Amino acid sequence: MKISVVVPIFNEELAIAENVRAIVKALNDLGRDWELVLVNDGSRDKTLEIITGLAKENSKIKVVSYTTNRGRGHALKTGFAAATGDYVIATESDLNWGTEIFGNFVRELDKGDADIIVASPHMKGGRMENVPFSRWLLSYLGNKIFSLAFPGKMTMCTGMTRAYKKEVLDSLDLESDDKELHIEILYKALDLGFTVKEIPAILRWKKPEKGVIVRKSHFKYKAILKHLLLSFGVKPFLLFGGLGFGLVGIGSIIGIYLLVLWLGGEAIGARPILFTAVLLIVVGFQVLVFGFLANQNREIKRQLARVQKAIKESSEKS
């Protein structure tokens, strides 16, 4: 099985040469046929010049480049389209997941019991090192919420470092151009019946050294909102169910309070709060019904996607 490693790159002139050489060494050590697809996502420093030089030194390094920064999702889609391997591994250019992850991915895919392998620092055996607590907490809590949209007990839904069978990527019609692509890939792959497996991994940030310039994280907090919105699209009842139950709950609490007052002999018929309680309960139930219908519509789309995939496979065989 040929291995393709896809690495999106944006303004990484400080460390990209060293990291690419580390990837090449790790892939050579696997003893497999391989290629390294470096996607220059509109870098404005010397990144393109550096990786172009590396590609001239090694024919197994392929450079894909465009002038405008389009986002990680677009870079990954571009790299996936250029990849020719049977296994496609996506990882970050800073190598915070290490190079041993490549061998771990390949061994798991070789087992044949999963189509996508996800590296997770949140499952037993995995961890984060030198990562600020705020970033760890956002990742941990965010993935807890995102996992509610997917079957099973996934601990890492938002990570980029994964391995895919090429047939999975070829089957997906991907749209996102930013980090929400990671969620999109998962839900569309699961819709089509592909299987996902997690393996423990260590996300290790380099300790900053005095006087040494290090690359800056490209993390954007607005990505969390985008991920959440996409997760609600995958499982609408997460949003509408929570909102509906919340409204019904608040209305019920107010209603109980008014009931206590009424039992105590107070007149409550003319109180505006009574109308508010009734309105909250009625609207809450309407939102719950809407959420249920939205979930049903989502399930129909899921089944339709699987039927279309089966038809496509059948026509290809014939």
Stockholm file with secondary structure:
# STOCKHOLM 1.0

chainA/1-318         MKISVVVPIFNEELAIAENVRAIVKALNDLGRDWELVLVNDGSRDKTLEIITGLAKENSKIKVVSYTTNRGRGHALKTGFAAATGDYVIATESDLNWGTEIFGNFVRELDKGDADIIVASPHMKGGRMENVPFSRWLLSYLGNKIFSLAFPGKMTMCTGMTRAYKKEVLDSLDLESDDKELHIEILYKALDLGFTVKEIPAILRWKKPEKGVIVRKSHFKYKAILKHLLLSFGVKPFLLFGGLGFGLVGIGSIIGIYLLVLWLGGEAIGARPILFTAVLLIVVGFQVLVFGFLANQNREIKRQLARVQKAIKESSEKS
#=GR chainA/1-318 SS CCEEEEEEESSCTTTHHHHHHHHHHHHHHHTSCEEEEEEEESCSSSHHHHHHHHHHHCTTEEEEEESSCCCHHHHHHHHHHHCCCSEEEECCTTCTTCSHHHHHHHHHHHHCSCSEEEEESSSTTCEEESCCHHHHHHHHHHHHHHGGGSSSCCSCSSCCCEEEEHHHHHHCCCCCCSTTHHHHHHHHHHHTTCCEEEEECEEECCCCCTTCCCCCCCCCTHHHHHHHHHHHHHSTHHHHHHHHHHHHHHHHHHHHHHHHHHHTTCCCTTCHHHHHHHHHHHHHHHHHHHHHHHHHHHHHHHHHHHHHHHHHHHHHHC
#=GC SS_cons         CCEEEEEEESSCTTTHHHHHHHHHHHHHHHTSCEEEEEEEESCSSSHHHHHHHHHHHCTTEEEEEESSCCCHHHHHHHHHHHCCCSEEEECCTTCTTCSHHHHHHHHHHHHCSCSEEEEESSSTTCEEESCCHHHHHHHHHHHHHHGGGSSSCCSCSSCCCEEEEHHHHHHCCCCCCSTTHHHHHHHHHHHTTCCEEEEECEEECCCCCTTCCCCCCCCCTHHHHHHHHHHHHHSTHHHHHHHHHHHHHHHHHHHHHHHHHHHTTCCCTTCHHHHHHHHHHHHHHHHHHHHHHHHHHHHHHHHHHHHHHHHHHHHHHC
//
